[in-house]
């Protein structure tokens, strides 16, 4: 499991420009060797992913939804 930041650590969190005031969004920060993700409204929980996990997630999102056996997304 990738390490989580300590409470005293200052990170550069980034949020998508597509985020709006009424739309839920996540923020992302890099802290080697992890990529950290949190909810922009509730910042109390942080998820940590390895660089390989994050890259795989981005590839999957970039490919769009996959169709299931019945042709449903």
N, C-alpha and C positions, 0 to 999 in steps of 0.2 A: 504494500500500500504506500503511495507517495506521502511524504510528510506534509503536515499542515503547518501554517504559520503560527508563530507565537502571538499573543495578544498585543505585544508592544511593537511588532514589526509594521513598518509602513510600506504598503504595496501600491502600485499604480493600477488601479482598477479601471477597466474600459467598458463602456456600454455602447451598444449599436446606435448609430444615428437614426435608424428606423424606429427607435423606441419613442413612444408617446407618453403623455402624462397618464392616460387611462389604460395603457396597455402594459401587461406584465412583461418583464424583461429580466435578463440575467446580465451579470457583469463578470468579466474575465480578467484574471491577473496571472502573470507568469512569475513563478518562483522556482528556479531550477532546483531539482529536476521535475517539478510539478507544474501543471496548469490548474489554477484554482477557479471555481465557478460559484457564484452566490446569486440569490434573488435580489434584485435591486430595491425591493420594498422591505424585505425582511433579511437583513444582513447578518443575522445571528448564526446561520448555518452555512458552512463552506464545504464544498465537495472538492476533493483533490484527485486529479487524473495524471497518469504518466504522459509523457510526450507522445508515446506510441498510441496510447488509448485516445488521446485528444485528436491526433492525426486521423485515426480510423473513424472517429465520430464525424469529423469534418468531411472526410471522403464520402461517408454514407449520406450525410445531409446534402452534399453537393450532387449526389446521384439522384436525389428525389425519392419519393415513396416507392417501395417495391410492391409489386402485385402478388397477392396470395394465390393459393391454388384455385380459388373460385374467380380470380380476376379482380378481386377487391384490393384496394390499397391498404 
